[in-house]
Amino acid sequence: MQVDKGIFPLIEYKTNIPITDTVKLKIENDEIHKIIGNIFYGIDKDKKFLLYKAFSEIPDGSKPVDTYGFYKELK
């Protein structure tokens, strides 16, 4: 996949869903994506993609934290 240059915001968030349960994570992420423009006004405008990263815990920089990423193509 070739991606043209642009700005692609990354939204990071903590989830209570186990990172290994990718089906539930996707459902959660779809719900977040539906309302993200209301939380961060305009973040979903004039961009080709939004990137998301779900964390199993809030990182403190002292140890690795499990994550799972998503990208959403905007139309």
N, CA, C, O and CB atoms as a CASP TS submission, in Angstrom:
PFRMAT TS
TARGET T0000
AUTHOR 0000-0000-0000
METHOD Language model
MODEL 1
PARENT N/A
ATOM      1  N   MET     1       0.845  -1.175   0.000  1.00  0.00           N
ATOM      2  CA  MET     1       0.000   0.000   0.000  1.00  0.00           C
ATOM      3  C   MET     1       0.886   1.232   0.000  1.00  0.00           C
ATOM      4  O   MET     1       1.774   1.364   0.842  1.00  0.00           O
ATOM      5  CB  MET     1      -0.959   0.001   1.214  1.00  0.00           C
ATOM      6  N   GLN     2       0.654   2.111  -0.918  1.00  0.00           N
ATOM      7  CA  GLN     2       1.388   3.376  -0.970  1.00  0.00           C
ATOM      8  C   GLN     2       0.515   4.469  -0.380  1.00  0.00           C
ATOM      9  O   GLN     2      -0.647   4.626  -0.756  1.00  0.00           O
ATOM     10  CB  GLN     2       1.810   3.730  -2.429  1.00  0.00           C
ATOM     11  N   VAL     3       1.084   5.217   0.542  1.00  0.00           N
ATOM     12  CA  VAL     3       0.359   6.315   1.183  1.00  0.00           C
ATOM     13  C   VAL     3       1.025   7.620   0.787  1.00  0.00           C
ATOM     14  O   VAL     3       2.234   7.793   0.948  1.00  0.00           O
ATOM     15  CB  VAL     3       0.329   6.152   2.740  1.00  0.00           C
ATOM     16  N   ASP     4       0.218   8.537   0.264  1.00  0.00           N
ATOM     17  CA  ASP     4       0.729   9.859  -0.072  1.00  0.00           C
ATOM     18  C   ASP     4       1.102  10.600   1.211  1.00  0.00           C
ATOM     19  O   ASP     4       0.673  10.241   2.308  1.00  0.00           O
ATOM     20  CB  ASP     4      -0.316  10.664  -0.890  1.00  0.00           C
ATOM     21  N   LYS     5       1.906  11.638   1.040  1.00  0.00           N
ATOM     22  CA  LYS     5       2.287  12.444   2.187  1.00  0.00           C
ATOM     23  C   LYS     5       1.051  13.106   2.776  1.00  0.00           C
ATOM     24  O   LYS     5       0.068  13.355   2.079  1.00  0.00           O
ATOM     25  CB  LYS     5       3.338  13.500   1.793  1.00  0.00           C
ATOM     26  N   GLY     6       1.118  13.380   4.041  1.00  0.00           N
ATOM     27  CA  GLY     6       0.011  14.034   4.715  1.00  0.00           C
ATOM     28  C   GLY     6       0.177  13.955   6.210  1.00  0.00           C
ATOM     29  O   GLY     6       1.206  13.496   6.706  1.00  0.00           O
ATOM     30  N   ILE     7      -0.818  14.396   6.919  1.00  0.00           N
ATOM     31  CA  ILE     7      -0.840  14.337   8.373  1.00  0.00           C
ATOM     32  C   ILE     7      -1.828  13.255   8.767  1.00  0.00           C
ATOM     33  O   ILE     7      -2.983  13.257   8.341  1.00  0.00           O
ATOM     34  CB  ILE     7      -1.221  15.720   9.005  1.00  0.00           C
ATOM     35  N   PHE     8      -1.354  12.339   9.582  1.00  0.00           N
ATOM     36  CA  PHE     8      -2.184  11.221  10.022  1.00  0.00           C
ATOM     37  C   PHE     8      -2.146  11.167  11.542  1.00  0.00           C
ATOM     38  O   PHE     8      -1.209  10.607  12.111  1.00  0.00           O
ATOM     39  CB  PHE     8      -1.699   9.871   9.398  1.00  0.00           C
ATOM     40  N   PRO     9      -3.151  11.740  12.218  1.00  0.00           N
ATOM     41  CA  PRO     9      -3.150  11.772  13.679  1.00  0.00           C
ATOM     42  C   PRO     9      -3.157  10.363  14.276  1.00  0.00           C
ATOM     43  O   PRO     9      -3.758   9.439  13.729  1.00  0.00           O
ATOM     44  CB  PRO     9      -4.356  12.557  14.187  1.00  0.00           C
ATOM     45  N   LEU    10      -2.473  10.230  15.409  1.00  0.00           N
ATOM     46  CA  LEU    10      -2.442   8.984  16.165  1.00  0.00           C
ATOM     47  C   LEU    10      -3.160   9.214  17.481  1.00  0.00           C
ATOM     48  O   LEU    10      -2.752  10.057  18.281  1.00  0.00           O
ATOM     49  CB  LEU    10      -0.979   8.492  16.399  1.00  0.00           C
ATOM     50  N   ILE    11      -4.226   8.465  17.704  1.00  0.00           N
ATOM     51  CA  ILE    11      -4.989   8.543  18.942  1.00  0.00           C
ATOM     52  C   ILE    11      -4.610   7.323  19.770  1.00  0.00           C
ATOM     53  O   ILE    11      -4.825   6.186  19.351  1.00  0.00           O
ATOM     54  CB  ILE    11      -6.546   8.605  18.674  1.00  0.00           C
ATOM     55  N   GLU    12      -4.050   7.565  20.933  1.00  0.00           N
ATOM     56  CA  GLU    12      -3.658   6.477  21.827  1.00  0.00           C
ATOM     57  C   GLU    12      -4.627   6.448  23.002  1.00  0.00           C
ATOM     58  O   GLU    12      -5.019   7.496  23.517  1.00  0.00           O
ATOM     59  CB  GLU    12      -2.180   6.648  22.319  1.00  0.00           C
ATOM     60  N   TYR    13      -5.010   5.250  23.424  1.00  0.00           N
ATOM     61  CA  TYR    13      -5.944   5.126  24.533  1.00  0.00           C
ATOM     62  C   TYR    13      -5.725   3.827  25.286  1.00  0.00           C
ATOM     63  O   TYR    13      -5.206   2.855  24.737  1.00  0.00           O
ATOM     64  CB  TYR    13      -7.379   5.208  24.034  1.00  0.00           C
ATOM     65  N   LYS    14      -6.131   3.823  26.557  1.00  0.00           N
ATOM     66  CA  LYS    14      -6.056   2.627  27.383  1.00  0.00           C
ATOM     67  C   LYS    14      -7.367   1.868  27.248  1.00  0.00           C
ATOM     68  O   LYS    14      -8.450   2.452  27.280  1.00  0.00           O
ATOM     69  CB  LYS    14      -5.765   2.983  28.871  1.00  0.00           C
ATOM     70  N   THR    15      -7.247   0.569  27.098  1.00  0.00           N
ATOM     71  CA  THR    15      -8.422  -0.287  27.015  1.00  0.00           C
ATOM     72  C   THR    15      -8.442  -1.254  28.184  1.00  0.00           C
ATOM     73  O   THR    15      -7.393  -1.621  28.713  1.00  0.00           O
ATOM     74  CB  THR    15      -8.450  -1.051  25.683  1.00  0.00           C
ATOM     75  N   ASN    16      -9.621  -1.662  28.582  1.00  0.00           N
ATOM     76  CA  ASN    16      -9.767  -2.709  29.602  1.00  0.00           C
ATOM     77  C   ASN    16      -9.939  -4.081  28.962  1.00  0.00           C
ATOM     78  O   ASN    16      -9.989  -5.093  29.661  1.00  0.00           O
ATOM     79  CB  ASN    16     -10.963  -2.406  30.515  1.00  0.00           C
ATOM     80  N   ILE    17     -10.029  -4.115  27.657  1.00  0.00           N
ATOM     81  CA  ILE    17     -10.162  -5.366  26.907  1.00  0.00           C
ATOM     82  C   ILE    17      -8.766  -5.966  26.749  1.00  0.00           C
ATOM     83  O   ILE    17      -7.823  -5.241  26.430  1.00  0.00           O
ATOM     84  CB  ILE    17     -10.846  -5.129  25.502  1.00  0.00           C
ATOM     85  N   PRO    18      -8.614  -7.272  26.965  1.00  0.00           N
ATOM     86  CA  PRO    18      -7.295  -7.887  26.751  1.00  0.00           C
ATOM     87  C   PRO    18      -6.808  -7.641  25.315  1.00  0.00           C
ATOM     88  O   PRO    18      -7.571  -7.803  24.362  1.00  0.00           O
ATOM     89  CB  PRO    18      -7.353  -9.411  27.042  1.00  0.00           C
ATOM     90  N   ILE    19      -5.557  -7.255  25.170  1.00  0.00           N
ATOM     91  CA  ILE    19      -4.979  -6.943  23.859  1.00  0.00           C
ATOM     92  C   ILE    19      -5.063  -8.147  22.922  1.00  0.00           C
ATOM     93  O   ILE    19      -5.100  -7.976  21.703  1.00  0.00           O
ATOM     94  CB  ILE    19      -3.515  -6.495  24.010  1.00  0.00           C
ATOM     95  N   THR    20      -5.094  -9.337  23.463  1.00  0.00           N
ATOM     96  CA  THR    20      -5.176 -10.545  22.635  1.00  0.00           C
ATOM     97  C   THR    20      -6.574 -10.762  22.047  1.00  0.00           C
ATOM     98  O   THR    20      -6.725 -11.549  21.112  1.00  0.00           O
ATOM     99  CB  THR    20      -4.776 -11.760  23.455  1.00  0.00           C
ATOM    100  N   ASP    21      -7.591 -10.087  22.571  1.00  0.00           N
ATOM    101  CA  ASP    21      -8.963 -10.237  22.069  1.00  0.00           C
ATOM    102  C   ASP    21      -9.215  -9.182  20.984  1.00  0.00           C
ATOM    103  O   ASP    21      -9.880  -8.172  21.213  1.00  0.00           O
ATOM    104  CB  ASP    21     -10.009 -10.098  23.235  1.00  0.00           C
ATOM    105  N   THR    22      -8.667  -9.448  19.812  1.00  0.00           N
ATOM    106  CA  THR    22      -8.719  -8.455  18.737  1.00  0.00           C
ATOM    107  C   THR    22     -10.129  -8.218  18.203  1.00  0.00           C
ATOM    108  O   THR    22     -10.405  -7.151  17.653  1.00  0.00           O
ATOM    109  CB  THR    22      -7.825  -8.887  17.606  1.00  0.00           C
ATOM    110  N   VAL    23     -11.014  -9.179  18.352  1.00  0.00           N
ATOM    111  CA  VAL    23     -12.402  -8.987  17.899  1.00  0.00           C
ATOM    112  C   VAL    23     -13.085  -7.927  18.756  1.00  0.00           C
ATOM    113  O   VAL    23     -13.711  -7.009  18.225  1.00  0.00           O
ATOM    114  CB  VAL    23     -13.198 -10.325  17.960  1.00  0.00           C
ATOM    115  N   LYS    24     -12.968  -8.046  20.077  1.00  0.00           N
ATOM    116  CA  LYS    24     -13.574  -7.050  20.966  1.00  0.00           C
ATOM    117  C   LYS    24     -12.876  -5.700  20.857  1.00  0.00           C
ATOM    118  O   LYS    24     -13.516  -4.653  20.951  1.00  0.00           O
ATOM    119  CB  LYS    24     -13.532  -7.538  22.412  1.00  0.00           C
ATOM    120  N   LEU    25     -11.554  -5.731  20.657  1.00  0.00           N
ATOM    121  CA  LEU    25     -10.826  -4.476  20.475  1.00  0.00           C
ATOM    122  C   LEU    25     -11.321  -3.727  19.242  1.00  0.00           C
ATOM    123  O   LEU    25     -11.468  -2.506  19.274  1.00  0.00           O
ATOM    124  CB  LEU    25      -9.322  -4.743  20.358  1.00  0.00           C
ATOM    125  N   LYS    26     -11.576  -4.452  18.162  1.00  0.00           N
ATOM    126  CA  LYS    26     -12.068  -3.819  16.941  1.00  0.00           C
ATOM    127  C   LYS    26     -13.438  -3.194  17.161  1.00  0.00           C
ATOM    128  O   LYS    26     -13.704  -2.089  16.690  1.00  0.00           O
ATOM    129  CB  LYS    26     -12.132  -4.835  15.801  1.00  0.00           C
ATOM    130  N   ILE    27     -14.299  -3.896  17.871  1.00  0.00           N
ATOM    131  CA  ILE    27     -15.632  -3.358  18.174  1.00  0.00           C
ATOM    132  C   ILE    27     -15.499  -2.077  18.994  1.00  0.00           C
ATOM    133  O   ILE    27     -16.162  -1.079  18.713  1.00  0.00           O
ATOM    134  CB  ILE    27     -16.491  -4.406  18.939  1.00  0.00           C
ATOM    135  N   GLU    28     -14.630  -2.114  20.018  1.00  0.00           N
ATOM    136  CA  GLU    28     -14.398  -0.928  20.844  1.00  0.00           C
ATOM    137  C   GLU    28     -13.851   0.217  19.990  1.00  0.00           C
ATOM    138  O   GLU    28     -14.299   1.358  20.107  1.00  0.00           O
ATOM    139  CB  GLU    28     -13.422  -1.251  21.999  1.00  0.00           C
ATOM    140  N   ASN    29     -12.882  -0.097  19.136  1.00  0.00           N
ATOM    141  CA  ASN    29     -12.272   0.929  18.299  1.00  0.00           C
ATOM    142  C   ASN    29     -13.271   1.523  17.316  1.00  0.00           C
ATOM    143  O   ASN    29     -13.252   2.729  17.071  1.00  0.00           O
ATOM    144  CB  ASN    29     -11.089   0.353  17.547  1.00  0.00           C
ATOM    145  N   ASP    30     -14.142   0.695  16.752  1.00  0.00           N
ATOM    146  CA  ASP    30     -15.181   1.211  15.851  1.00  0.00           C
ATOM    147  C   ASP    30     -16.077   2.217  16.580  1.00  0.00           C
ATOM    148  O   ASP    30     -16.466   3.234  16.005  1.00  0.00           O
ATOM    149  CB  ASP    30     -16.034   0.049  15.285  1.00  0.00           C
ATOM    150  N   GLU    31     -16.402   1.936  17.837  1.00  0.00           N
ATOM    151  CA  GLU    31     -17.241   2.848  18.624  1.00  0.00           C
ATOM    152  C   GLU    31     -16.493   4.149  18.918  1.00  0.00           C
ATOM    153  O   GLU    31     -17.079   5.229  18.848  1.00  0.00           O
ATOM    154  CB  GLU    31     -17.682   2.177  19.945  1.00  0.00           C
ATOM    155  N   ILE    32     -15.225   4.054  19.242  1.00  0.00           N
ATOM    156  CA  ILE    32     -14.417   5.253  19.471  1.00  0.00           C
ATOM    157  C   ILE    32     -14.341   6.087  18.191  1.00  0.00           C
ATOM    158  O   ILE    32     -14.478   7.310  18.220  1.00  0.00           O
ATOM    159  CB  ILE    32     -12.993   4.872  19.954  1.00  0.00           C
ATOM    160  N   HIS    33     -14.123   5.406  17.079  1.00  0.00           N
ATOM    161  CA  HIS    33     -13.991   6.104  15.798  1.00  0.00           C
ATOM    162  C   HIS    33     -15.268   6.874  15.430  1.00  0.00           C
ATOM    163  O   HIS    33     -15.198   7.944  14.825  1.00  0.00           O
ATOM    164  CB  HIS    33     -13.651   5.102  14.690  1.00  0.00           C
ATOM    165  N   LYS    34     -16.413   6.334  15.792  1.00  0.00           N
ATOM    166  CA  LYS    34     -17.687   6.999  15.482  1.00  0.00           C
ATOM    167  C   LYS    34     -17.797   8.365  16.156  1.00  0.00           C
ATOM    168  O   LYS    34     -18.429   9.272  15.613  1.00  0.00           O
ATOM    169  CB  LYS    34     -18.859   6.116  15.912  1.00  0.00           C
ATOM    170  N   ILE    35     -17.191   8.521  17.330  1.00  0.00           N
ATOM    171  CA  ILE    35     -17.373   9.757  18.107  1.00  0.00           C
ATOM    172  C   ILE    35     -16.106  10.599  18.218  1.00  0.00           C
ATOM    173  O   ILE    35     -16.133  11.659  18.843  1.00  0.00           O
ATOM    174  CB  ILE    35     -17.860   9.417  19.490  1.00  0.00           C
ATOM    175  N   ILE    36     -15.010  10.160  17.635  1.00  0.00           N
ATOM    176  CA  ILE    36     -13.727  10.853  17.835  1.00  0.00           C
ATOM    177  C   ILE    36     -13.782  12.310  17.367  1.00  0.00           C
ATOM    178  O   ILE    36     -13.143  13.173  17.968  1.00  0.00           O
ATOM    179  CB  ILE    36     -12.609  10.114  17.090  1.00  0.00           C
ATOM    180  N   GLY    37     -14.525  12.588  16.319  1.00  0.00           N
ATOM    181  CA  GLY    37     -14.655  13.964  15.834  1.00  0.00           C
ATOM    182  C   GLY    37     -15.387  14.874  16.796  1.00  0.00           C
ATOM    183  O   GLY    37     -15.213  16.091  16.744  1.00  0.00           O
ATOM    184  N   ASN    38     -16.211  14.308  17.680  1.00  0.00           N
ATOM    185  CA  ASN    38     -16.895  15.092  18.708  1.00  0.00           C
ATOM    186  C   ASN    38     -15.985  15.359  19.900  1.00  0.00           C
ATOM    187  O   ASN    38     -16.123  16.375  20.581  1.00  0.00           O
ATOM    188  CB  ASN    38     -18.160  14.373  19.169  1.00  0.00           C
ATOM    189  N   ILE    39     -15.062  14.448  20.146  1.00  0.00           N
ATOM    190  CA  ILE    39     -14.137  14.598  21.270  1.00  0.00           C
ATOM    191  C   ILE    39     -13.001  15.542  20.889  1.00  0.00           C
ATOM    192  O   ILE    39     -12.674  16.471  21.628  1.00  0.00           O
ATOM    193  CB  ILE    39     -13.573  13.223  21.704  1.00  0.00           C
ATOM    194  N   PHE    40     -12.407  15.290  19.726  1.00  0.00           N
ATOM    195  CA  PHE    40     -11.338  16.143  19.194  1.00  0.00           C
ATOM    196  C   PHE    40     -11.880  16.762  17.909  1.00  0.00           C
ATOM    197  O   PHE    40     -11.708  16.211  16.821  1.00  0.00           O
ATOM    198  CB  PHE    40      -9.991  15.325  18.932  1.00  0.00           C
ATOM    199  N   TYR    41     -12.529  17.901  18.045  1.00  0.00           N
ATOM    200  CA  TYR    41     -13.233  18.521  16.934  1.00  0.00           C
ATOM    201  C   TYR    41     -12.312  18.693  15.724  1.00  0.00           C
ATOM    202  O   TYR    41     -11.242  19.294  15.822  1.00  0.00           O
ATOM    203  CB  TYR    41     -13.807  19.872  17.359  1.00  0.00           C
ATOM    204  N   GLY    42     -12.746  18.160  14.593  1.00  0.00           N
ATOM    205  CA  GLY    42     -12.042  18.335  13.339  1.00  0.00           C
ATOM    206  C   GLY    42     -10.919  17.346  13.071  1.00  0.00           C
ATOM    207  O   GLY    42     -10.332  17.360  11.989  1.00  0.00           O
ATOM    208  N   ILE    43     -10.610  16.486  14.038  1.00  0.00           N
ATOM    209  CA  ILE    43      -9.494  15.552  13.834  1.00  0.00           C
ATOM    210  C   ILE    43      -9.771  14.590  12.680  1.00  0.00           C
ATOM    211  O   ILE    43      -8.840  14.051  12.080  1.00  0.00           O
ATOM    212  CB  ILE    43      -9.225  14.758  15.120  1.00  0.00           C
ATOM    213  N   ASP    44     -11.025  14.379  12.375  1.00  0.00           N
ATOM    214  CA  ASP    44     -11.399  13.450  11.306  1.00  0.00           C
ATOM    215  C   ASP    44     -11.751  14.173  10.001  1.00  0.00           C
ATOM    216  O   ASP    44     -12.389  13.599   9.119  1.00  0.00           O
ATOM    217  CB  ASP    44     -12.578  12.596  11.752  1.00  0.00           C
ATOM    218  N   LYS    45     -11.339  15.410   9.889  1.00  0.00           N
ATOM    219  CA  LYS    45     -11.623  16.204   8.687  1.00  0.00           C
ATOM    220  C   LYS    45     -10.349  16.461   7.893  1.00  0.00           C
ATOM    221  O   LYS    45      -9.281  16.654   8.474  1.00  0.00           O
ATOM    222  CB  LYS    45     -12.285  17.540   9.065  1.00  0.00           C
ATOM    223  N   ASP    46     -10.457  16.463   6.579  1.00  0.00           N
ATOM    224  CA  ASP    46      -9.355  16.816   5.674  1.00  0.00           C
ATOM    225  C   ASP    46      -8.113  15.948   5.862  1.00  0.00           C
ATOM    226  O   ASP    46      -6.988  16.419   5.696  1.00  0.00           O
ATOM    227  CB  ASP    46      -8.982  18.261   5.871  1.00  0.00           C
ATOM    228  N   LYS    47      -8.322  14.689   6.206  1.00  0.00           N
ATOM    229  CA  LYS    47      -7.226  13.740   6.349  1.00  0.00           C
ATOM    230  C   LYS    47      -7.614  12.446   5.654  1.00  0.00           C
ATOM    231  O   LYS    47      -8.798  12.167   5.461  1.00  0.00           O
ATOM    232  CB  LYS    47      -6.886  13.488   7.848  1.00  0.00           C
ATOM    233  N   LYS    48      -6.623  11.664   5.280  1.00  0.00           N
ATOM    234  CA  LYS    48      -6.907  10.397   4.617  1.00  0.00           C
ATOM    235  C   LYS    48      -7.062   9.248   5.601  1.00  0.00           C
ATOM    236  O   LYS    48      -7.814   8.306   5.352  1.00  0.00           O
ATOM    237  CB  LYS    48      -5.814  10.077   3.633  1.00  0.00           C
ATOM    238  N   PHE    49      -6.349   9.327   6.716  1.00  0.00           N
ATOM    239  CA  PHE    49      -6.360   8.246   7.695  1.00  0.00           C
ATOM    240  C   PHE    49      -6.355   8.798   9.109  1.00  0.00           C
ATOM    241  O   PHE    49      -5.899   9.916   9.351  1.00  0.00           O
ATOM    242  CB  PHE    49      -5.165   7.322   7.486  1.00  0.00           C
ATOM    243  N   LEU    50      -6.862   8.007  10.033  1.00  0.00           N
ATOM    244  CA  LEU    50      -6.640   8.200  11.458  1.00  0.00           C
ATOM    245  C   LEU    50      -5.998   6.915  11.961  1.00  0.00           C
ATOM    246  O   LEU    50      -6.385   5.818  11.560  1.00  0.00           O
ATOM    247  CB  LEU    50      -7.986   8.536  12.233  1.00  0.00           C
ATOM    248  N   LEU    51      -5.032   7.057  12.826  1.00  0.00           N
ATOM    249  CA  LEU    51      -4.353   5.908  13.409  1.00  0.00           C
ATOM    250  C   LEU    51      -4.730   5.819  14.878  1.00  0.00           C
ATOM    251  O   LEU    51      -4.876   6.841  15.549  1.00  0.00           O
ATOM    252  CB  LEU    51      -2.810   6.014  13.234  1.00  0.00           C
ATOM    253  N   TYR    52      -4.886   4.608  15.377  1.00  0.00           N
ATOM    254  CA  TYR    52      -5.246   4.377  16.775  1.00  0.00           C
ATOM    255  C   TYR    52      -4.294   3.353  17.367  1.00  0.00           C
ATOM    256  O   TYR    52      -3.841   2.436  16.682  1.00  0.00           O
ATOM    257  CB  TYR    52      -6.719   3.900  16.905  1.00  0.00           C
ATOM    258  N   LYS    53      -3.994   3.520  18.657  1.00  0.00           N
ATOM    259  CA  LYS    53      -3.205   2.524  19.370  1.00  0.00           C
ATOM    260  C   LYS    53      -3.846   2.307  20.731  1.00  0.00           C
ATOM    261  O   LYS    53      -3.956   3.232  21.536  1.00  0.00           O
ATOM    262  CB  LYS    53      -1.709   2.969  19.512  1.00  0.00           C
ATOM    263  N   ALA    54      -4.270   1.062  20.979  1.00  0.00           N
ATOM    264  CA  ALA    54      -4.850   0.687  22.257  1.00  0.00           C
ATOM    265  C   ALA    54      -3.746   0.118  23.144  1.00  0.00           C
ATOM    266  O   ALA    54      -2.966  -0.727  22.706  1.00  0.00           O
ATOM    267  CB  ALA    54      -6.007  -0.339  22.070  1.00  0.00           C
ATOM    268  N   PHE    55      -3.684   0.580  24.380  1.00  0.00           N
ATOM    269  CA  PHE    55      -2.700   0.114  25.354  1.00  0.00           C
ATOM    270  C   PHE    55      -3.387  -0.717  26.423  1.00  0.00           C
ATOM    271  O   PHE    55      -4.521  -0.432  26.809  1.00  0.00           O
ATOM    272  CB  PHE    55      -1.952   1.302  25.992  1.00  0.00           C
ATOM    273  N   SER    56      -2.693  -1.754  26.905  1.00  0.00           N
ATOM    274  CA  SER    56      -3.225  -2.558  28.003  1.00  0.00           C
ATOM    275  C   SER    56      -3.105  -1.820  29.332  1.00  0.00           C
ATOM    276  O   SER    56      -3.859  -2.092  30.266  1.00  0.00           O
ATOM    277  CB  SER    56      -2.497  -3.902  28.081  1.00  0.00           C
ATOM    278  N   GLU    57      -2.164  -0.892  29.420  1.00  0.00           N
ATOM    279  CA  GLU    57      -2.001  -0.030  30.590  1.00  0.00           C
ATOM    280  C   GLU    57      -1.317   1.251  30.133  1.00  0.00           C
ATOM    281  O   GLU    57      -0.727   1.302  29.054  1.00  0.00           O
ATOM    282  CB  GLU    57      -1.174  -0.743  31.723  1.00  0.00           C
ATOM    283  N   ILE    58      -1.402   2.270  30.953  1.00  0.00           N
ATOM    284  CA  ILE    58      -0.787   3.537  30.593  1.00  0.00           C
ATOM    285  C   ILE    58       0.731   3.385  30.712  1.00  0.00           C
ATOM    286  O   ILE    58       1.233   3.057  31.787  1.00  0.00           O
ATOM    287  CB  ILE    58      -1.314   4.701  31.499  1.00  0.00           C
ATOM    288  N   PRO    59       1.462   3.618  29.624  1.00  0.00           N
ATOM    289  CA  PRO    59       2.915   3.443  29.669  1.00  0.00           C
ATOM    290  C   PRO    59       3.581   4.491  30.560  1.00  0.00           C
ATOM    291  O   PRO    59       3.191   5.659  30.575  1.00  0.00           O
ATOM    292  CB  PRO    59       3.498   3.513  28.257  1.00  0.00           C
ATOM    293  N   ASP    60       4.603   4.040  31.305  1.00  0.00           N
ATOM    294  CA  ASP    60       5.373   4.979  32.123  1.00  0.00           C
ATOM    295  C   ASP    60       6.832   5.059  31.679  1.00  0.00           C
ATOM    296  O   ASP    60       7.638   5.760  32.290  1.00  0.00           O
ATOM    297  CB  ASP    60       5.303   4.575  33.590  1.00  0.00           C
ATOM    298  N   GLY    61       7.164   4.334  30.609  1.00  0.00           N
ATOM    299  CA  GLY    61       8.509   4.381  30.061  1.00  0.00           C
ATOM    300  C   GLY    61       9.494   3.434  30.725  1.00  0.00           C
ATOM    301  O   GLY    61      10.641   3.331  30.290  1.00  0.00           O
ATOM    302  N   SER    62       9.064   2.746  31.767  1.00  0.00           N
ATOM    303  CA  SER    62       9.996   1.869  32.480  1.00  0.00           C
ATOM    304  C   SER    62       9.928   0.411  32.029  1.00  0.00           C
ATOM    305  O   SER    62      10.828  -0.373  32.333  1.00  0.00           O
ATOM    306  CB  SER    62       9.726   1.942  33.955  1.00  0.00           C
ATOM    307  N   LYS    63       8.878   0.046  31.314  1.00  0.00           N
ATOM    308  CA  LYS    63       8.729  -1.337  30.859  1.00  0.00           C
ATOM    309  C   LYS    63       7.869  -1.357  29.598  1.00  0.00           C
ATOM    310  O   LYS    63       7.086  -0.438  29.359  1.00  0.00           O
ATOM    311  CB  LYS    63       8.098  -2.229  31.973  1.00  0.00           C
ATOM    312  N   PRO    64       8.016  -2.391  28.805  1.00  0.00           N
ATOM    313  CA  PRO    64       7.169  -2.508  27.602  1.00  0.00           C
ATOM    314  C   PRO    64       5.697  -2.716  27.987  1.00  0.00           C
ATOM    315  O   PRO    64       5.388  -3.348  28.998  1.00  0.00           O
ATOM    316  CB  PRO    64       7.657  -3.684  26.707  1.00  0.00           C
ATOM    317  N   VAL    65       4.819  -2.181  27.175  1.00  0.00           N
ATOM    318  CA  VAL    65       3.373  -2.305  27.400  1.00  0.00           C
ATOM    319  C   VAL    65       2.758  -2.906  26.145  1.00  0.00           C
ATOM    320  O   VAL    65       3.103  -2.517  25.029  1.00  0.00           O
ATOM    321  CB  VAL    65       2.715  -0.913  27.744  1.00  0.00           C
ATOM    322  N   ASP    66       1.844  -3.858  26.329  1.00  0.00           N
ATOM    323  CA  ASP    66       1.162  -4.466  25.190  1.00  0.00           C
ATOM    324  C   ASP    66       0.278  -3.442  24.501  1.00  0.00           C
ATOM    325  O   ASP    66      -0.423  -2.669  25.154  1.00  0.00           O
ATOM    326  CB  ASP    66       0.330  -5.678  25.635  1.00  0.00           C
ATOM    327  N   THR    67       0.319  -3.445  23.165  1.00  0.00           N
ATOM    328  CA  THR    67      -0.500  -2.529  22.375  1.00  0.00           C
ATOM    329  C   THR    67      -1.068  -3.254  21.162  1.00  0.00           C
ATOM    330  O   THR    67      -0.598  -4.323  20.773  1.00  0.00           O
ATOM    331  CB  THR    67       0.324  -1.299  21.933  1.00  0.00           C
ATOM    332  N   TYR    68      -2.085  -2.646  20.582  1.00  0.00           N
ATOM    333  CA  TYR    68      -2.648  -3.128  19.329  1.00  0.00           C
ATOM    334  C   TYR    68      -3.070  -1.909  18.542  1.00  0.00           C
ATOM    335  O   TYR    68      -3.687  -0.999  19.095  1.00  0.00           O
ATOM    336  CB  TYR    68      -3.852  -4.110  19.562  1.00  0.00           C
ATOM    337  N   GLY    69      -2.746  -1.874  17.252  1.00  0.00           N
ATOM    338  CA  GLY    69      -3.016  -0.700  16.446  1.00  0.00           C
ATOM    339  C   GLY    69      -4.079  -0.902  15.382  1.00  0.00           C
ATOM    340  O   GLY    69      -4.302  -2.010  14.895  1.00  0.00           O
ATOM    341  N   PHE    70      -4.726   0.199  15.038  1.00  0.00           N
ATOM    342  CA  PHE    70      -5.744   0.230  13.991  1.00  0.00           C
ATOM    343  C   PHE    70      -5.497   1.440  13.108  1.00  0.00           C
ATOM    344  O   PHE    70      -4.920   2.431  13.554  1.00  0.00           O
ATOM    345  CB  PHE    70      -7.177   0.268  14.597  1.00  0.00           C
ATOM    346  N   TYR    71      -5.925   1.365  11.876  1.00  0.00           N
ATOM    347  CA  TYR    71      -5.987   2.569  11.048  1.00  0.00           C
ATOM    348  C   TYR    71      -7.359   2.587  10.394  1.00  0.00           C
ATOM    349  O   TYR    71      -7.911   1.554  10.014  1.00  0.00           O
ATOM    350  CB  TYR    71      -4.830   2.605   9.969  1.00  0.00           C
ATOM    351  N   LYS    72      -7.878   3.777  10.279  1.00  0.00           N
ATOM    352  CA  LYS    72      -9.179   3.970   9.662  1.00  0.00           C
ATOM    353  C   LYS    72      -9.026   4.915   8.495  1.00  0.00           C
ATOM    354  O   LYS    72      -8.562   6.045   8.652  1.00  0.00           O
ATOM    355  CB  LYS    72     -10.209   4.508  10.675  1.00  0.00           C
ATOM    356  N   GLU    73      -9.417   4.451   7.326  1.00  0.00           N
ATOM    357  CA  GLU    73      -9.402   5.306   6.143  1.00  0.00           C
ATOM    358  C   GLU    73     -10.631   6.198   6.192  1.00  0.00           C
ATOM    359  O   GLU    73     -11.749   5.725   6.400  1.00  0.00           O
ATOM    360  CB  GLU    73      -9.368   4.462   4.823  1.00  0.00           C
ATOM    361  N   LEU    74     -10.414   7.489   6.001  1.00  0.00           N
ATOM    362  CA  LEU    74     -11.516   8.446   6.015  1.00  0.00           C
ATOM    363  C   LEU    74     -11.977   8.691   4.585  1.00  0.00           C
ATOM    364  O   LEU    74     -11.172   8.699   3.654  1.00  0.00           O
ATOM    365  CB  LEU    74     -11.093   9.779   6.698  1.00  0.00           C
ATOM    366  N   LYS    75     -13.249   8.885   4.424  1.00  0.00           N
ATOM    367  CA  LYS    75     -13.807   9.061   3.092  1.00  0.00           C
ATOM    368  C   LYS    75     -14.276  10.477   2.899  1.00  0.00           C
ATOM    369  O   LYS    75     -14.781  10.820   1.830  1.00  0.00           O
ATOM    370  CB  LYS    75     -14.950   8.093   2.852  1.00  0.00           C
TER
END
